Every structure is written in C-alpha cells, then in structure tokens.
C-alpha cells in the first residue's frame, strides 16, 4: 500500500509515545501547511494526512508513511 491509497474515511493506525493508536483519515494534504503551531511539508508525491483518534477524538497530522490502513469496522 502507498499513502496515495488513503482517502478520507479510511481507518488507519499509527505509532504514538503511548503505543499504537487508531483513527480515521479526515483530509489529505498535498501542499505545505500549518497545524497545531507546527509546519508540515506535503506534496502530491508525499502527501500528509489529518487524522482523528478513535480513543481521544484529537486530531493530528501525519505523513502517509507513518499510517497503516485498517480493515473497515
């Protein structure tokens, strides 16, 4: 799987300091952007994704390479 395969609504997991967590892709970004007072680089070749955690409801930004697709519920 490549990150290009991810789309809004996909369930994904990613590593955090507390362990692996799960969530849903909210948005695919293909241009540089600011999120939570941090600068993120993104491009069509290496998109970034906004995701929402299932556990906390918090939103985060991640590169596609950090995300792993999960089976739909």
C-alpha positions as CSV (number, residue, x, y, z in Angstrom):
1,X,0.0,0.0,0.0
2,X,1.1,3.5,-0.7
3,X,-0.1,6.6,1.0
4,X,-1.8,7.6,-2.3
5,X,-4.3,4.8,-1.5
6,X,-5.6,6.6,1.7
7,X,-8.7,8.6,1.5
8,X,-11.0,10.5,3.9
9,X,-13.0,8.0,5.9
10,X,-10.3,5.3,5.8
11,X,-9.4,3.7,9.2
12,X,-5.7,3.8,10.0
13,X,-3.3,3.2,12.8
14,X,0.0,5.0,13.8
15,X,2.6,4.9,16.5
16,X,2.5,7.3,19.4
17,X,4.7,7.5,22.6
18,X,1.9,5.6,24.4
19,X,1.8,2.9,21.8
20,X,-0.1,2.2,18.6
21,X,-3.4,4.1,18.2
22,X,-6.3,4.0,15.7
23,X,-8.3,6.6,13.9
24,X,-9.9,7.9,10.7
25,X,-8.4,9.9,7.9
26,X,-10.1,13.3,7.7
27,X,-8.2,15.0,5.0
28,X,-5.4,14.5,2.5
29,X,-3.0,17.5,2.1
30,X,-0.7,17.9,-0.9
31,X,0.7,21.3,-0.1
32,X,2.7,22.6,2.9
33,X,0.5,23.6,5.8
34,X,0.4,24.7,9.5
35,X,-1.3,22.6,12.1
36,X,-1.1,22.9,15.9
37,X,1.5,25.6,15.6
38,X,3.8,23.3,13.6
39,X,4.8,23.5,9.9
40,X,4.2,20.3,7.8
41,X,5.6,19.7,4.3
42,X,3.4,17.8,1.9
43,X,3.3,17.3,-1.9
44,X,1.4,15.2,-4.4
45,X,4.3,12.7,-4.2
46,X,4.4,12.7,-0.4
47,X,1.1,13.8,1.0
48,X,0.3,14.3,4.6
49,X,-3.0,13.4,6.3
50,X,-5.1,14.9,9.1
51,X,-6.4,12.1,11.2
52,X,-8.7,11.8,14.2
53,X,-8.0,9.4,17.1
54,X,-10.8,7.0,17.9
55,X,-9.8,7.0,21.5
56,X,-9.3,10.7,22.3
57,X,-11.1,12.4,19.5
58,X,-7.9,14.5,19.0
59,X,-6.8,15.5,15.5
60,X,-3.2,15.0,14.4
61,X,-1.2,15.4,11.1
62,X,1.0,12.5,9.8
63,X,2.9,11.6,6.7
64,X,1.4,8.7,4.8
65,X,4.4,6.5,5.5
66,X,3.5,6.7,9.3
67,X,0.0,5.4,8.7
68,X,-1.2,1.8,8.2
69,X,-4.6,1.1,6.8
70,X,-7.0,-1.0,8.9
71,X,-10.0,-3.0,7.9
72,X,-13.3,-1.1,8.0
73,X,-15.5,-1.7,11.0
